[in-house]
Amino acid sequence: MTVRSIRRIVTDALMAAKVKAPTITAHSLRHTCADLLIRAGANITDVQAEMVKALEQVADTINRRIAAI
């Protein structure tokens, strides 16, 4: 999965939701998710652990795809 493909997925999802915000990125959505979890009362340590876990999963996916080439 490339940066371009992730950007396209986010852009397509935003267009489908009729959101016109060209500055929204996958990274900004990640921050929004963490912020909403914390505002909803989630423990900041748990949110941080989930963000790291998600990042590791993305890295694993990328590494598998690169290895398959």
Secondary structure, DSSP 8 states (H G I E B T S, - for coil): --HHHHHHHHHHHHHHTT---TT--HHHHHHHHHHHHHHTT--HHHHHHHHHHHHHHHHHHHHHHHHT-
